[in-house]
Amino acid sequence: MFTHPKKESRGLPTCPSPAPTQDVGSSCGSGLDEECSRKADQKPLELYGVGELPAVFSSDSPYLSSRGRIVKWFWDSAEEGYRTYHMDEYDEVKNPTGIINLGTSENKLCFDLLSRRLSQSDMLRVEPSLLQYPDWRGHPFLREEVAKFLSFYCKTPVPLKPEKVVVLNGCASLFSALATVLCEAGEAFLIPAPYYGAITQHVYLYGCVRLVYVYLDSAVTGLDTYPFQLTVEKLEMALQGANSEGVTVKGLILINPQNPLGGIYSVGELQEFLGFAKRHGLHVVVDEVYMLSVFEESAKFRSVLSLDRLPDPQRTHVMWATSKDFGMSGLRFGTLYTDNQDVVTAVASLCRYHGLSGLVQYQMAQLLRDRDWINQVYLPENHARLKAAHTYVSEELRALGVPFLSHGAGFFIWADLRKYLREGTFEEEMLLWRRFLNNKVLLSSGKAFKCKEPGWFRLVFSDQSHRLRLGMQRFQQVLGGKPQVAECPSSCPKQEPSGQHG
Ligand SMILES: Cc1ncc(COP(=O)(O)O)c(C=O)c1O
């Protein structure tokens, strides 16, 4: 089970164990965790944080290298919730008192549609080329389909080119590959926080690349502003702060639609952020893994690939996968699109270790080319189911008086449970998280996303209604229907902000 990290040479303080789930990954206590390790006199944590380079914690093993111990430590410490869940998974018949997982960002609503489509006879082909070593960028027939698919769904001004596509086994591998080929060990990416926390490991475990957090908060500071808003000013401040500490920042990671906030950047915002990156010569890695999971019509998503002109095409790299939009996180298919041929080649070289089976490549090409099924069957039904599940959970939260943010995209609601903490600390947040787990409902706490305000939790709603209902009942039992502290602080959104921001 969870082991507290063993402190090594630097005598840094430990911090409470994490509340992560599989898609969140490492959290508080990681060797990269600035909040645990930063010295008191190193100031502006308010504005940014820099993960430590050499992981200062590692698990003991006489068999492993120091790197191996760090890698193992991530596993030992980071996924308590997820592992507990797998030992006691809820099953309506076999384990009705098991844990309901509202923590892992997976779409479990469309298995019926997917299994029917993937079981059709056109999905299986066995021919020599599919059983032999492939072009490591991916089979040409698949890269062609991916280029057509992304051109259509990202609404690109001109058709995308197959030679700028690389396919591999998911976005996690792509983060790892991009970090390795774009940065030197010890360099960093800027990332707005809260963010999908597993990126910490993705960029670190092989690439030894760190993250510089651009902290966002829930305060609304004026007209036309919204909670957890990213601005160029905040990016500039974090970049300056990192530079002043001698950390070389090589790029910016943008997740759009966002995880865990569910927000969507407007075209204006995207252009500003890309302009900022260009001014500083930074790469931009844009993760659009939820791009087809926008289920509210009022929420308008624009892919970065739809922009007429990218400020710095050679430094703009876009990723997508079927893990979320097609509810196939276990299939492991992801793709990179970039104009930069050096990046294509370098990532392709790493695909020798992250490649897809030829049979799966064939299956994916068949799926992505079936525009009729995607447009007429899958997407409308998926969106309707996401919307119904979202409506159910948001109504439950409203009835409980729990404020939350949600923007009609992604699988989750960002719930403000600060009023249920006796004091605003991550220790208290952890206690609440554990009370949920003890009551057999797994959530993700804000700390796992490097949220700087204790008390935020992410609730995943993309699950079948019987599990969702039971999960929400258990959630409600823990909160007891009543806050432990009377009033919500003034920065807390009184209700869900309408539609998309920006
Ligand atoms: C924003 C984001 N990017 C990437 C991933 C990982 O994607 P994959 O399963 O394709 O590796 C996740 C998983 O939760 C995610 O939320």
The ligand as an SDF file (V2000), in Angstrom:
LIG
                    3D

 16 16  0  0  0  0  0  0  0  0999 V2000
   -5.5270   15.4930  -20.6830 C   0  0  0  0  0  0  0  0  0  0  0  0
   -5.0640   14.0710  -20.8090 C   0  0  0  0  0  0  0  0  0  0  0  0
   -4.0780   13.7760  -21.6610 N   0  0  0  0  0  0  0  0  0  0  0  0
   -3.6320   12.5150  -21.8040 C   0  0  0  0  0  0  0  0  0  0  0  0
   -4.1720   11.4800  -21.0740 C   0  0  0  0  0  0  0  0  0  0  0  0
   -3.6310   10.1030  -21.2530 C   0  0  0  0  0  0  0  0  0  0  0  0
   -4.0590    9.6200  -22.4730 O   0  0  0  0  0  0  0  0  0  0  0  0
   -3.7160    8.1460  -22.9720 P   0  0  0  0  0  0  0  0  0  0  0  0
   -4.6410    7.2160  -22.2570 O   0  0  0  0  0  0  0  0  0  0  0  0
   -4.0040    8.2240  -24.4480 O   0  0  0  0  0  0  0  0  0  0  0  0
   -2.3050    7.8780  -22.6930 O   0  0  0  0  0  0  0  0  0  0  0  0
   -5.1940   11.7410  -20.1670 C   0  0  0  0  0  0  0  0  0  0  0  0
   -5.7730   10.6640  -19.3430 C   0  0  0  0  0  0  0  0  0  0  0  0
   -6.4880   10.9010  -18.4070 O   0  0  0  0  0  0  0  0  0  0  0  0
   -5.6620   13.0650  -20.0510 C   0  0  0  0  0  0  0  0  0  0  0  0
   -6.6580   13.3690  -19.2190 O   0  0  0  0  0  0  0  0  0  0  0  0
  1  2  1  0
  2  3  1  0
  2 15  2  0
  3  4  2  0
  4  5  1  0
  5  6  1  0
  5 12  2  0
  6  7  1  0
  7  8  1  0
  8  9  2  0
  8 10  1  0
  8 11  1  0
 12 13  1  0
 12 15  1  0
 13 14  2  0
 15 16  1  0
M  END
$$$$
